[in-house]
Structure formats: structure tokens, C-alpha cells
Amino acid sequence: MVVSPRTFFKRCYGKYAIAAVNVFTMEQVLGLFRAGQRANAPFIVQTTPVARNYAHTDMLLGMIDSASRIYPKTVYAVHLDHGDQEHAFDAVESNKYNSVMIDASHHDFGTNVQRTRAVVGKAHEKDVVVEAELGVLSGVEDDISIDEKHAKYTQPSQVRQFVQQTDCDSLAVAVGTSHGAYKFSGGQGIQFDILQEIQECLPGFPIVLHGGSAVDKKEINRINRSGGTLKEGAAGISPEEIVKSIQYGICKINIATDTRLLWTRVHREFFKETPELFDPIVPGKKYMEAYTDFMLQKFELLGATGKANEFIK
């Protein structure tokens, strides 16, 4: 059952968070929906512009629609992640998304407001909710690379004005997380003092945390033992920080890097241990199983397990 993120956020605020997971492949879509139904947990399935170019929008959305029929008890939303104005307008007009993100965070405040407001105007006409971003995260988001020296935290003094002027429905903030398997800038982790100030300026307003992957060191080590050369100092958000962030108004937590690392580990180990095999179905099944287990653990961490019943009429 498709549910608007607006409804999700009203119910979960301050209690638990919704996992928002980027998908690129059939295995990821099936693994996510299987886990959602098993955990009875609401979730948001996300596609990025790069994913839409890779698999074609119709293919991605077709897989999502098919998975919802295979797992009919799932409660979910479909979201466009990190779109520009063109991407957001296209998603709204397609009538396939009930949520879009307009990312104009790399522009100055005034331009960000202007572009976000334009998307909000179109989206709200079709009851599509809009996520905006204020502040810049370091790291990599698909093909967008941002040097850490240009990363900047969200300024709490600007958030109320931004939300009022744009009428966005949720706000992604930069409070110390990173895109991709990268170290936190300065090793500080989430800046909870900034997050608290943002919540005080926007009481009850849903906040989004990008760069929400844990980047498990065990996964990094297993990948490298099987031929990978990933940086062993890479770090993500600790489980303790994830749980703590929820009380500060974090309603939606984006996950992408962890599922990519999982894919890499499963396939590297598989082909190293069984070099005589070449059938993609065999490691594909292993990845879906590992993906499902990973998401079950993530739903539990976010406090979302068993919460899908809250949205079933």
C-alpha cells in the first residue's frame, strides 16, 4: 500500500524513523520489499537521476510496482532522491511518485529558495510532497562529488525562513554526515548541538538525514580480503547516533552506501571462493538474502518494525 511520506512523518516524529533506501537493481527492489513485509515496517523506496538513467525510469518503476504486488502487505512511498528542477518536474508529471526531492543546496540561499518554491508549486498541485535541502554534505552522491573543504553545515538561523518561503514538506540538513564511504569531516560525527537548534527553530517539522549508512568496517575488511582496495578508515553513522537523532526530529534516514558495500562484498567473496562459476543468478540470490537480512536489522534499529499496521486502514 502506498502512503504519503507526509502521513509517515506525522506518525513517526520523535518515535521512530523511516528508512529511505536507494534502489538500482531488481535484487535490491525485491530484497527491500521482502524485508518490509517480513518486518511489517513502513519504508520509502528511492530512485536517483543516475538510477533512472541506468535502468530507465519505466523499468525501475515497473520493478517497484511488481514488487508491491509480490509483497502486497508492504506499506511504502516512492521518492525521487537528489533531483534538480527538471528531474522533479518530470517525476511529478509522471504521476508515479508521491514524493520528490529538489536539491538546490549548492546554490546561494535565494536561488535555493526560488528553485525549491517552483517545484513545490507544481508538486502540491498533485499532492506530491517535496523534500528540500539546506546546507551541503561532503562526499559523493552518484556522480556528484563535493570536496570536504566546500562542505558546510546547515545554519539553524536560516531554516525557519527557508521553510516559510518555500513551503517544503521536509528538510534535509547537513549536520556532519557524508555521502558515500567517507570519513566524517574532522571525525566529529553528527553535530547534535546544530540538530537541536534546528529542531527548536522548526518544532514538529520533519528533518531528513542524508548519508545515513553505517559503513560497517567488517564489510570493508571482507571486501578488501577478497581483492578490494577500499579505504579502511572510511566511516559512517554509528547505530547509537542513528537512534539518538530520532529524538531531534529526524524522520527519514537515507541509505545507499551500505547496500552497495553489501553487493560488493557478496560478489567479491562469491567469485573468489567459486571462480569456476559464472551464473549471475547464484550470487544474485545470495545478495537478496543478505540484503533482506540487512534491512530487517535496519528497520529494528530505526524502531520501525511492526509499525506498518499504523497506516493500514
Backbone bond lengths (Angstrom), bond angles and torsions (degrees), N, CA, C in turn:
res aa  C-N    CA-C-N  psi(-1)  N-CA   C-N-CA  omega(-1)  CA-C   N-CA-C  phi
1 M - - - 1.458 - - 1.530 109.56 -
2 V 1.304 115.81 129.17 1.458 121.06 179.01 1.524 109.79 -83.19
3 V 1.326 115.81 131.47 1.462 122.33 -179.71 1.523 108.33 -130.46
4 S 1.302 117.44 139.09 1.465 120.84 178.93 1.525 110.73 -66.61
5 P 1.335 117.57 137.69 1.469 119.44 174.42 1.532 112.16 -55.77
6 R 1.304 116.99 -28.42 1.467 119.85 177.38 1.533 110.25 -57.36
7 T 1.342 115.63 -41.49 1.459 120.73 178.11 1.524 111.16 -70.01
8 F 1.327 116.02 -41.46 1.462 119.85 176.21 1.522 110.79 -54.24
9 F 1.331 115.97 -49.32 1.458 120.59 -171.84 1.528 112.12 -67.94
10 K 1.320 117.16 -34.36 1.466 120.02 178.29 1.523 111.04 -62.56
11 R 1.328 115.63 -37.52 1.465 120.20 -177.42 1.530 112.75 -80.79
12 C 1.339 116.52 -37.32 1.466 118.84 -170.39 1.518 114.34 -90.82
13 Y 1.331 118.36 -15.28 1.468 121.44 -171.62 1.532 111.56 -50.64
14 G 1.326 115.01 123.03 1.452 120.89 176.95 1.518 115.30 77.08
15 K 1.340 116.83 -3.64 1.471 120.26 -175.74 1.528 111.84 -114.34
16 Y 1.313 116.22 -47.88 1.459 121.02 178.42 1.520 107.52 -154.86
17 A 1.325 116.58 173.98 1.467 120.63 -177.88 1.521 110.12 -123.77
18 I 1.329 115.18 155.04 1.458 122.71 179.05 1.530 108.83 -96.73
19 A 1.329 115.95 126.80 1.459 120.19 174.89 1.522 109.11 -74.85
20 A 1.332 116.41 126.83 1.463 122.33 178.12 1.524 106.84 -115.06
21 V 1.329 116.24 109.86 1.458 121.01 -165.41 1.521 111.45 -115.89
22 N 1.326 116.41 125.35 1.465 121.37 177.47 1.521 110.11 -76.18
23 V 1.332 116.58 134.79 1.468 121.39 179.49 1.520 110.08 -124.17
24 F 1.338 114.75 146.09 1.458 121.97 179.70 1.523 112.11 -129.63
25 T 1.334 116.18 -25.09 1.458 120.24 -171.18 1.517 112.01 -131.15
26 M 1.339 115.74 165.68 1.452 121.91 176.97 1.523 111.30 -58.73
27 E 1.340 116.60 -42.98 1.456 120.06 -177.85 1.527 111.35 -60.36
28 Q 1.323 116.82 -39.39 1.458 120.23 179.24 1.520 111.58 -68.97
29 V 1.316 116.63 -42.12 1.471 120.11 179.83 1.525 110.40 -62.24
30 L 1.325 116.99 -49.27 1.465 120.53 -179.16 1.530 111.24 -64.62
31 G 1.340 116.97 -41.97 1.456 120.01 179.22 1.512 112.30 -61.90
32 L 1.335 116.44 -40.71 1.460 120.79 179.96 1.520 111.52 -65.91
33 F 1.322 117.65 -47.75 1.460 120.26 -178.46 1.529 111.44 -68.09
34 R 1.317 117.02 -36.97 1.467 119.88 176.96 1.526 110.39 -61.19
35 A 1.320 116.29 -44.99 1.457 120.42 -179.91 1.525 111.26 -66.50
36 G 1.343 116.12 -40.54 1.459 119.20 179.46 1.512 112.36 -59.93
37 Q 1.319 116.54 -41.77 1.467 119.73 -179.93 1.531 110.81 -70.81
38 R 1.327 117.46 -42.18 1.467 120.24 -179.92 1.525 111.41 -62.99
39 A 1.323 116.33 -39.92 1.464 120.43 -177.67 1.514 112.72 -85.04
40 N 1.343 116.55 -9.92 1.465 120.62 -174.80 1.530 108.98 53.90
41 A 1.346 114.32 44.82 1.460 120.80 -175.23 1.522 111.04 -117.23
42 P 1.328 118.31 135.61 1.470 120.63 174.16 1.522 109.77 -71.78
43 F 1.334 116.95 150.63 1.458 120.18 179.00 1.528 109.56 -154.33
44 I 1.313 115.22 166.26 1.460 122.06 176.19 1.525 107.39 -118.21
45 V 1.334 116.57 125.43 1.456 121.14 177.24 1.523 107.59 -98.33
46 Q 1.331 116.32 127.88 1.458 121.10 -171.70 1.529 111.69 -117.48
47 T 1.328 114.99 143.48 1.457 120.96 170.11 1.525 108.02 -123.27
48 T 1.314 115.71 141.90 1.458 121.15 177.42 1.524 109.44 -102.64
49 P 1.326 118.25 164.97 1.471 119.57 174.19 1.523 112.87 -56.50
50 V 1.323 118.14 -37.71 1.457 120.71 178.90 1.524 110.75 -66.26
51 A 1.332 117.16 -41.44 1.469 120.52 177.27 1.520 110.73 -62.92
52 R 1.324 116.28 -38.47 1.462 120.57 179.75 1.529 110.65 -66.80
53 N 1.320 117.44 -34.19 1.466 120.86 176.44 1.524 111.36 -73.31
54 Y 1.318 116.14 -35.26 1.457 121.16 -177.55 1.533 111.85 -70.22
55 A 1.305 116.70 -52.29 1.471 121.02 -173.86 1.519 113.29 -103.15
56 H 1.310 118.05 -4.12 1.461 126.65 -172.94 1.532 109.02 72.02
57 T 1.304 115.26 136.66 1.453 121.38 -177.00 1.523 112.22 -54.98
58 D 1.337 117.14 -44.25 1.461 120.09 -178.41 1.522 111.43 -62.32
59 M 1.324 117.31 -38.24 1.458 120.69 179.45 1.521 110.92 -66.61
60 L 1.324 116.71 -47.38 1.456 120.27 -179.88 1.518 111.70 -60.10
61 L 1.319 115.56 -50.12 1.463 119.26 -178.19 1.523 111.19 -67.42
62 G 1.342 116.58 -32.07 1.453 120.17 176.37 1.522 111.33 -65.05
63 M 1.341 116.39 -40.29 1.466 120.01 177.84 1.527 110.93 -65.80
64 I 1.322 116.52 -40.25 1.463 120.17 178.94 1.523 110.63 -63.88
65 D 1.324 116.08 -44.80 1.460 120.44 179.06 1.532 111.00 -62.81
66 S 1.324 116.94 -41.88 1.466 120.64 179.10 1.525 111.15 -64.67
67 A 1.335 116.31 -42.40 1.465 119.97 179.85 1.525 111.04 -61.99
68 S 1.331 116.52 -35.56 1.464 119.27 179.72 1.520 111.70 -66.87
69 R 1.331 117.11 -26.48 1.465 120.40 176.73 1.532 110.90 -82.03
70 I 1.330 116.42 -34.23 1.458 120.28 176.64 1.526 110.64 -67.09
71 Y 1.335 115.43 -37.12 1.465 121.69 179.17 1.531 108.14 -119.52
72 P 1.323 116.63 76.82 1.476 121.60 -169.85 1.523 115.24 -69.62
73 K 1.314 118.52 -11.70 1.460 120.08 -179.25 1.524 112.65 -92.73
74 T 1.325 116.62 4.38 1.461 118.83 179.84 1.524 111.32 -72.99
75 V 1.322 115.11 148.76 1.464 123.55 177.43 1.526 106.15 -122.64
76 Y 1.322 116.87 115.18 1.456 119.53 -169.51 1.530 111.65 -151.84
77 A 1.329 114.81 168.97 1.460 122.94 172.13 1.521 107.83 -129.35
78 V 1.338 116.28 156.07 1.465 121.75 177.84 1.530 108.25 -112.29
79 H 1.321 115.78 125.71 1.465 121.30 -170.44 1.526 111.37 -131.13
80 L 1.322 116.28 138.69 1.458 122.25 170.56 1.519 108.21 -89.65
81 D 1.326 116.83 121.86 1.457 121.56 -177.90 1.528 110.49 -100.55
82 H 1.292 116.59 138.54 1.471 124.13 174.65 1.524 113.59 50.51
83 G 1.307 116.47 53.78 1.446 120.08 175.82 1.514 111.64 -96.21
84 D 1.347 116.40 153.67 1.459 119.56 168.49 1.526 107.39 -90.82
85 Q 1.311 117.63 -171.63 1.462 119.77 -177.42 1.531 111.82 -59.28
86 E 1.317 116.58 -44.74 1.461 120.51 -178.55 1.523 111.42 -61.12
87 H 1.338 116.30 -45.89 1.463 120.24 179.09 1.522 110.97 -62.08
88 A 1.336 115.64 -44.17 1.464 120.07 -177.17 1.521 111.28 -65.48
89 F 1.332 116.97 -44.64 1.465 119.83 178.92 1.525 110.88 -61.02
90 D 1.329 116.73 -42.24 1.463 120.74 179.87 1.520 110.93 -62.53
91 A 1.331 117.09 -42.69 1.460 120.90 179.89 1.522 111.27 -64.84
92 V 1.313 116.25 -40.86 1.474 120.21 178.91 1.524 110.52 -63.33
93 E 1.317 116.30 -46.34 1.461 120.66 -177.42 1.527 112.53 -68.24
94 S 1.316 117.25 -22.93 1.465 120.24 -178.71 1.517 113.01 -70.90
95 N 1.329 116.50 -20.08 1.474 122.26 -176.83 1.528 112.16 62.00
96 K 1.326 116.97 21.41 1.463 121.93 179.56 1.531 112.40 -106.79
97 Y 1.308 116.07 -15.62 1.462 120.79 -179.16 1.525 108.98 -111.32
98 N 1.329 115.38 141.21 1.466 117.36 172.82 1.525 111.22 -110.15
99 S 1.347 115.46 11.32 1.460 120.33 177.18 1.525 108.52 -159.07
100 V 1.334 116.89 139.72 1.464 121.04 177.02 1.517 109.28 -137.39
101 M 1.331 115.05 151.43 1.454 120.34 172.26 1.522 109.11 -111.29
102 I 1.313 115.53 130.49 1.455 120.82 170.76 1.526 106.50 -105.66
103 D 1.336 115.90 117.20 1.455 120.77 -178.37 1.516 109.21 -106.00
104 A 1.326 114.97 95.51 1.466 121.22 174.76 1.523 109.58 -114.74
105 S 1.348 115.71 26.08 1.463 121.05 -173.25 1.525 113.34 -68.78
106 H 1.340 117.09 -19.10 1.457 119.54 -179.00 1.532 112.11 -81.92
107 H 1.314 115.62 -7.27 1.466 120.69 177.47 1.530 110.13 -91.64
108 D 1.314 116.24 171.14 1.456 119.76 175.93 1.524 109.59 -68.69
109 F 1.315 116.38 166.08 1.463 122.23 -173.83 1.531 111.80 -54.61
110 G 1.325 117.03 -48.02 1.458 120.79 -177.21 1.518 112.96 -62.27
111 T 1.329 116.91 -42.75 1.465 121.01 179.10 1.520 110.84 -67.95
112 N 1.325 116.29 -39.16 1.459 120.80 176.83 1.528 109.89 -59.28
113 V 1.314 116.59 -45.91 1.466 120.94 178.53 1.521 110.44 -60.41
114 Q 1.314 116.13 -47.66 1.465 120.83 -176.68 1.527 111.53 -60.49
115 R 1.319 117.20 -47.25 1.464 120.92 -177.23 1.524 111.47 -70.40
116 T 1.309 115.66 -38.68 1.468 119.06 178.88 1.519 110.39 -66.16
117 R 1.313 116.50 -43.40 1.468 120.71 -179.09 1.523 110.89 -61.94
118 A 1.318 117.74 -36.97 1.458 120.93 179.10 1.526 111.11 -64.03
119 V 1.327 116.56 -41.59 1.468 120.10 178.38 1.525 110.64 -68.29
120 V 1.314 116.72 -41.94 1.461 120.51 179.05 1.525 110.69 -58.36
121 G 1.330 116.81 -42.52 1.456 120.43 -179.76 1.515 112.61 -58.02
122 K 1.326 116.99 -45.63 1.464 121.69 178.96 1.524 111.55 -70.01
123 A 1.341 116.02 -43.60 1.462 120.50 -174.50 1.527 112.04 -67.02
124 H 1.313 116.88 -44.23 1.461 119.37 -176.41 1.523 112.50 -66.23
125 E 1.315 116.58 -23.26 1.462 119.38 175.71 1.529 111.29 -62.27
126 K 1.335 116.19 -26.74 1.465 121.96 -179.02 1.530 111.95 -112.26
127 D 1.307 115.98 17.06 1.460 122.22 178.82 1.523 111.81 60.07
128 V 1.321 117.08 32.05 1.458 122.70 174.55 1.523 107.49 -95.72
129 V 1.327 116.97 128.79 1.457 120.03 -178.42 1.521 110.39 -83.53
130 V 1.323 115.79 156.82 1.464 120.90 -173.76 1.526 110.74 -126.77
131 E 1.314 114.30 129.08 1.463 122.35 172.18 1.520 107.85 -103.24
132 A 1.308 116.30 131.58 1.460 121.62 177.33 1.523 108.74 -115.55
133 E 1.326 116.12 171.11 1.469 119.58 178.72 1.519 109.72 -133.78
134 L 1.327 115.10 137.46 1.456 121.86 178.33 1.523 107.92 -132.35
135 G 1.329 116.31 120.17 1.455 120.39 -171.56 1.515 108.57 102.49
136 V 1.324 118.48 159.43 1.456 122.36 -174.27 1.515 110.47 -122.25
137 L 1.334 116.67 128.44 1.456 122.06 176.47 1.518 110.12 -88.87
138 S 1.332 116.27 148.49 1.459 120.30 174.06 1.517 109.50 -83.59
139 G 1.347 115.23 172.19 1.455 119.38 176.35 1.506 112.98 101.32
140 V 1.336 115.70 -152.29 1.455 121.62 -175.69 1.511 110.33 -130.48
141 E 1.303 117.43 132.14 1.460 123.36 172.91 1.516 106.60 -121.37
142 D 1.330 116.72 100.42 1.455 122.40 -173.62 1.529 109.43 54.34
143 D 1.325 119.34 -113.69 1.459 119.83 -176.17 1.522 112.99 -99.19
144 I 1.344 117.80 12.94 1.459 120.91 179.91 1.521 108.49 -103.30
145 S 1.320 117.21 116.62 1.462 120.83 179.73 1.525 108.91 -109.72
146 I 1.319 115.47 132.79 1.458 120.84 -178.38 1.515 108.27 -125.84
147 D 1.303 117.06 118.18 1.451 120.85 179.38 1.526 109.61 -66.33
148 E 1.324 116.52 141.08 1.458 120.18 -176.46 1.521 113.09 -58.81
149 K 1.328 117.47 -30.62 1.459 118.66 -178.48 1.521 111.78 -67.03
150 H 1.353 116.77 -16.96 1.454 119.95 177.95 1.524 112.09 -97.87
151 A 1.338 116.54 -3.47 1.455 119.33 179.12 1.526 108.91 -70.69
152 K 1.320 115.30 143.66 1.459 118.45 178.24 1.519 109.09 -145.27
153 Y 1.309 114.82 141.43 1.454 119.68 179.74 1.526 110.78 -71.10
154 T 1.311 115.28 154.51 1.463 120.76 172.12 1.526 108.59 -65.50
155 Q 1.326 116.01 134.44 1.457 120.58 178.15 1.529 109.94 -88.68
156 P 1.335 118.34 113.74 1.466 120.01 -178.59 1.527 113.70 -54.63
157 S 1.316 116.50 -30.00 1.464 120.36 -178.66 1.528 112.69 -66.43
158 Q 1.337 116.98 -16.65 1.461 120.51 -177.13 1.525 113.97 -99.75
159 V 1.332 117.67 -15.60 1.465 118.86 -167.74 1.528 113.38 -67.34
160 R 1.328 117.82 -40.57 1.461 119.31 -178.10 1.528 110.57 -65.26
161 Q 1.329 116.31 -44.55 1.460 120.87 178.31 1.520 110.98 -61.17
162 F 1.334 116.39 -41.87 1.459 120.41 -178.64 1.524 111.13 -63.47
163 V 1.306 117.23 -47.33 1.467 120.74 -179.09 1.523 111.11 -65.18
164 Q 1.311 116.75 -41.07 1.461 120.12 179.55 1.525 111.74 -64.61
165 Q 1.324 117.14 -39.85 1.460 120.56 -176.57 1.525 113.03 -78.61
166 T 1.333 116.97 -25.61 1.474 119.57 -177.63 1.518 113.23 -100.24
167 D 1.331 117.44 -26.87 1.469 123.11 -175.40 1.534 111.17 63.15
168 C 1.336 117.22 29.85 1.468 120.80 176.43 1.528 109.54 -67.63
169 D 1.319 115.92 162.02 1.466 121.20 -174.62 1.527 113.22 -97.67
170 S 1.329 117.38 -22.11 1.461 122.02 175.37 1.519 107.36 -153.15
171 L 1.327 115.66 162.92 1.457 119.48 -173.95 1.520 110.74 -134.62
172 A 1.335 116.02 121.50 1.454 121.97 173.33 1.524 108.22 -83.20
173 V 1.322 116.43 132.26 1.463 120.32 -175.38 1.522 110.93 -122.65
174 A 1.321 115.63 154.47 1.465 122.84 176.24 1.518 107.61 -102.38
175 V 1.325 116.31 105.85 1.462 120.98 -177.03 1.527 111.55 -130.57
176 G 1.349 116.36 24.37 1.456 119.25 174.80 1.503 115.52 119.51
177 T 1.334 118.48 -3.98 1.460 120.10 177.63 1.523 109.99 -86.80
178 S 1.335 116.08 167.50 1.458 121.76 -179.24 1.513 110.44 -133.07
179 H 1.330 116.41 150.66 1.455 121.00 170.57 1.520 109.11 -80.60
180 G 1.309 116.50 140.18 1.445 120.28 175.66 1.521 112.96 82.05
181 A 1.336 115.85 -177.95 1.465 121.78 -177.87 1.527 109.45 -86.27
182 Y 1.314 115.64 72.43 1.455 121.44 -176.82 1.523 110.65 -126.29
183 K 1.320 114.74 158.32 1.453 119.12 175.80 1.523 109.61 -71.29
184 F 1.316 114.96 151.98 1.452 118.89 168.91 1.520 108.70 -64.36
185 S 1.309 116.82 146.52 1.453 120.71 176.83 1.528 108.93 -64.46
186 G 1.322 116.48 117.46 1.458 120.05 -179.93 1.511 113.33 75.84
187 G 1.328 118.39 1.91 1.451 121.42 178.82 1.515 113.65 67.89
188 Q 1.310 117.54 24.71 1.456 121.25 -172.83 1.530 113.98 -86.16
189 G 1.330 117.19 -27.04 1.452 118.97 -175.01 1.523 110.99 76.09
190 I 1.328 116.64 -161.49 1.465 120.62 -179.28 1.520 110.31 -66.24
191 Q 1.322 115.17 132.79 1.463 121.43 177.55 1.531 108.14 -88.25
192 F 1.315 116.12 90.67 1.458 120.11 -173.54 1.525 113.02 -69.14
193 D 1.328 117.18 -22.80 1.463 118.82 176.02 1.525 110.56 -66.53
194 I 1.346 116.21 -40.07 1.459 119.77 177.20 1.519 110.34 -68.74
195 L 1.321 116.32 -42.95 1.461 120.59 -179.95 1.524 110.90 -61.00
196 Q 1.318 116.84 -39.26 1.457 120.51 178.37 1.528 111.19 -65.18
197 E 1.315 117.15 -41.59 1.465 120.61 178.23 1.530 111.06 -62.89
198 I 1.337 116.02 -39.56 1.467 120.32 178.58 1.522 109.86 -62.67
199 Q 1.321 116.66 -44.54 1.458 120.11 179.51 1.529 111.29 -62.96
200 E 1.315 116.98 -39.05 1.463 120.49 179.34 1.530 111.39 -65.70
201 C 1.335 116.01 -32.24 1.465 119.94 178.30 1.521 112.04 -78.86
202 L 1.356 116.34 -25.93 1.461 121.48 -178.30 1.533 109.83 -129.12
203 P 1.318 118.01 63.85 1.469 119.61 -176.63 1.531 111.95 -60.19
204 G 1.325 115.90 128.59 1.456 120.90 177.88 1.508 115.18 80.20
205 F 1.336 117.84 -1.94 1.463 121.26 -177.74 1.520 109.49 -88.84
206 P 1.345 118.22 133.26 1.467 120.52 -176.61 1.530 113.10 -69.61
207 I 1.330 115.32 128.61 1.450 123.03 179.52 1.532 108.70 -109.96
208 V 1.330 115.69 142.74 1.462 122.02 -177.19 1.524 109.65 -112.45
209 L 1.338 115.09 136.98 1.451 120.74 178.11 1.522 109.32 -110.24
210 H 1.321 116.33 110.01 1.460 121.08 174.23 1.522 108.57 -85.71
211 G 1.340 116.03 163.24 1.459 119.17 -178.33 1.514 111.69 66.30
212 G 1.357 115.92 41.86 1.462 120.49 -172.95 1.513 115.64 -89.70
213 S 1.324 118.28 10.87 1.464 120.26 179.49 1.525 111.10 -77.35
214 A 1.343 115.09 153.64 1.460 120.68 -178.67 1.521 112.29 -85.12
215 V 1.342 117.46 -27.32 1.467 123.20 -175.82 1.539 109.00 52.35
216 D 1.325 114.75 66.93 1.465 122.64 -176.78 1.536 110.29 -60.89
217 K 1.323 116.59 124.69 1.466 120.95 -179.23 1.519 111.69 -63.31
218 K 1.329 116.81 -29.56 1.463 119.96 178.15 1.528 110.41 -64.43
219 E 1.344 115.98 -38.43 1.461 119.55 177.91 1.536 110.40 -66.21
220 I 1.325 116.17 -42.54 1.465 120.70 178.41 1.530 110.08 -59.05
221 N 1.329 116.62 -45.80 1.466 120.75 -178.50 1.525 111.34 -64.98
222 R 1.335 117.22 -40.52 1.461 120.12 -179.75 1.531 110.87 -66.89
223 I 1.314 116.14 -38.24 1.467 119.90 176.74 1.523 110.59 -62.43
224 N 1.318 116.16 -46.04 1.460 120.26 -177.99 1.527 112.36 -68.18
225 R 1.321 117.05 -32.55 1.467 119.51 176.73 1.530 111.92 -68.50
226 S 1.334 114.89 -19.52 1.470 119.42 179.82 1.522 112.31 -103.91
227 G 1.328 116.28 20.25 1.457 120.27 174.44 1.508 116.13 110.35
228 G 1.328 117.65 -3.71 1.454 120.34 -179.91 1.517 112.16 -78.01
229 T 1.313 116.60 164.97 1.470 121.31 178.42 1.530 110.61 -133.39
230 L 1.328 116.46 40.79 1.457 120.28 179.48 1.522 110.41 -72.65
231 K 1.317 116.41 151.78 1.456 121.45 178.98 1.525 109.48 -67.15
232 E 1.319 115.60 123.02 1.457 119.40 -176.45 1.523 112.31 -75.12
233 G 1.323 118.32 -12.71 1.457 120.94 178.12 1.515 113.63 -88.34
234 A 1.343 116.40 1.11 1.462 119.69 -179.44 1.516 110.18 -60.68
235 A 1.312 116.29 145.92 1.463 120.48 -178.19 1.518 110.29 -147.00
236 G 1.318 115.49 154.09 1.460 121.50 176.78 1.516 109.78 -126.44
237 I 1.326 115.59 -147.28 1.460 120.27 -179.21 1.517 109.15 -93.22
238 S 1.300 117.36 132.61 1.456 120.75 178.43 1.525 109.82 -73.68
239 P 1.334 117.45 153.97 1.476 120.16 176.99 1.522 112.16 -55.81
240 E 1.323 116.89 -36.58 1.461 120.45 -178.84 1.532 111.10 -64.14
241 E 1.325 116.10 -40.08 1.463 120.00 178.96 1.525 111.13 -67.97
242 I 1.340 116.24 -38.81 1.464 120.41 177.92 1.517 110.20 -58.32
243 V 1.309 116.44 -51.02 1.467 120.95 -177.99 1.522 110.70 -62.15
244 K 1.317 116.76 -43.49 1.462 120.85 -178.57 1.520 111.86 -64.41
245 S 1.323 117.15 -35.69 1.465 120.66 -175.74 1.524 112.66 -64.24
246 I 1.320 117.38 -26.84 1.470 121.08 -176.37 1.522 111.63 -61.20
247 Q 1.316 116.79 -37.60 1.467 119.69 -179.07 1.526 112.36 -69.57
248 Y 1.335 116.91 -12.04 1.464 121.30 179.17 1.532 112.14 -98.65
249 G 1.305 117.03 16.92 1.462 120.29 175.23 1.513 115.16 95.11
250 I 1.338 118.52 5.91 1.466 121.01 176.06 1.532 108.10 -72.83
251 C 1.320 116.17 114.99 1.463 121.78 -177.96 1.518 112.72 -106.97
252 K 1.307 117.09 -25.48 1.460 122.72 -174.89 1.524 108.31 -131.59
253 I 1.336 116.29 127.55 1.452 120.95 -178.76 1.522 108.93 -123.05
254 N 1.322 116.40 118.18 1.462 122.10 -175.82 1.529 111.61 -81.70
255 I 1.326 115.19 137.47 1.464 121.59 -178.51 1.522 108.82 -133.15
256 A 1.323 116.82 125.78 1.465 121.24 176.50 1.521 110.89 -145.56
257 T 1.332 116.90 -51.21 1.457 120.89 -174.84 1.528 112.35 -58.39
258 D 1.311 117.53 -43.09 1.464 119.86 -177.67 1.523 112.22 -59.45
259 T 1.329 117.16 -38.10 1.468 119.15 -179.26 1.529 110.97 -72.88
260 R 1.324 117.81 -28.19 1.460 121.41 175.99 1.530 110.45 -72.13
261 L 1.326 115.52 -42.04 1.458 119.29 176.65 1.526 110.65 -62.14
262 L 1.314 115.87 -39.73 1.458 120.53 178.76 1.532 110.13 -62.23
263 W 1.327 116.93 -44.65 1.465 121.11 177.42 1.531 110.30 -58.03
264 T 1.325 116.05 -46.02 1.456 120.96 -177.75 1.522 111.29 -63.69
265 R 1.313 116.74 -45.17 1.463 120.62 -179.22 1.520 111.83 -63.42
266 V 1.340 117.21 -47.22 1.461 120.74 -178.81 1.526 110.85 -60.09
267 H 1.320 116.83 -46.13 1.465 119.80 -175.79 1.525 112.40 -74.62
268 R 1.326 117.66 -39.34 1.470 118.85 177.89 1.528 110.66 -62.84
269 E 1.326 116.99 -45.49 1.458 119.73 -179.83 1.524 111.27 -65.18
270 F 1.331 115.54 -40.67 1.463 119.35 -178.07 1.528 111.35 -61.36
271 F 1.319 117.08 -49.04 1.462 119.68 -175.93 1.534 111.93 -76.63
272 K 1.323 117.32 -22.64 1.457 118.95 174.59 1.529 110.05 -73.70
273 E 1.325 116.00 -42.36 1.464 120.50 -176.16 1.527 112.79 -79.49
274 T 1.327 116.89 -27.53 1.472 120.33 -179.66 1.524 109.32 -131.60
275 P 1.322 117.99 67.12 1.471 121.65 -175.34 1.517 113.61 -65.76
276 E 1.325 116.96 -14.48 1.464 119.75 -179.48 1.534 112.30 -81.53
277 L 1.341 117.02 -11.31 1.463 120.50 -177.95 1.522 111.01 -92.76
278 F 1.332 115.40 152.72 1.468 119.58 -179.47 1.524 112.80 -144.08
279 D 1.318 118.02 4.62 1.467 122.01 -178.48 1.529 109.92 -79.31
280 P 1.335 119.96 117.28 1.468 121.20 -177.57 1.523 113.52 -66.53
281 I 1.332 117.58 -18.67 1.460 120.32 -178.55 1.533 111.30 -66.04
282 V 1.331 116.37 -36.23 1.469 119.65 -175.45 1.534 111.53 -65.36
283 P 1.335 120.07 -54.82 1.471 118.32 176.58 1.529 111.75 -68.25
284 G 1.338 116.70 -26.52 1.461 119.40 177.61 1.515 111.52 -61.68
285 K 1.332 116.42 -42.11 1.471 120.39 177.86 1.526 110.67 -66.03
286 K 1.319 115.64 -40.45 1.465 119.33 179.11 1.527 110.28 -62.67
287 Y 1.333 115.88 -39.81 1.463 119.31 179.87 1.522 111.00 -66.22
288 M 1.328 117.91 -42.91 1.463 120.10 178.91 1.523 111.43 -60.80
289 E 1.323 116.33 -40.11 1.465 119.98 179.01 1.530 110.74 -65.20
290 A 1.335 115.53 -45.53 1.462 119.43 179.83 1.527 110.81 -65.92
291 Y 1.335 116.16 -38.31 1.468 121.78 179.37 1.524 110.16 -63.34
292 T 1.326 116.44 -45.20 1.457 120.66 179.31 1.523 110.79 -60.11
293 D 1.337 116.77 -46.04 1.463 120.44 178.91 1.522 111.14 -61.85
294 F 1.323 115.99 -40.82 1.469 120.17 179.23 1.525 110.87 -60.97
295 M 1.322 117.09 -46.38 1.462 120.18 -178.25 1.526 111.70 -68.66
296 L 1.305 118.32 -34.69 1.461 120.22 175.92 1.526 110.44 -59.73
297 Q 1.328 116.22 -41.67 1.462 120.36 177.51 1.523 111.26 -67.05
298 K 1.344 115.98 -37.91 1.465 119.58 -179.11 1.530 111.31 -67.96
299 F 1.333 117.31 -42.26 1.468 120.04 177.37 1.521 110.56 -59.08
300 E 1.327 115.47 -41.15 1.461 120.18 179.70 1.520 110.58 -63.95
301 L 1.335 117.30 -44.01 1.458 121.63 179.67 1.525 111.52 -60.77
302 L 1.327 116.74 -41.50 1.470 121.13 -177.32 1.522 112.48 -78.09
303 G 1.322 117.19 -6.09 1.457 120.50 -179.63 1.510 113.61 78.68
304 A 1.343 116.88 15.97 1.471 120.90 -174.68 1.519 113.71 -92.72
305 T 1.318 118.29 -11.28 1.456 121.18 -179.26 1.522 110.80 -58.93
306 G 1.329 116.36 129.42 1.459 121.15 179.11 1.518 115.52 82.23
307 K 1.343 116.75 -1.55 1.464 119.58 -174.78 1.531 113.79 -88.24
308 A 1.328 118.69 -7.75 1.472 119.76 -179.40 1.516 111.21 -61.86
309 N 1.330 117.48 -29.72 1.467 120.33 -178.93 1.512 112.34 -60.61
310 E 1.335 117.46 -23.73 1.465 121.02 179.93 1.520 112.26 -63.97
311 F 1.343 116.71 -21.06 1.463 121.24 -173.91 1.523 113.57 -108.96
312 I 1.325 116.60 -1.15 1.449 120.78 -179.68 1.517 110.21 -88.64
313 K 1.307 116.12 121.80 1.471 120.42 -176.36 1.519 110.66 -78.47
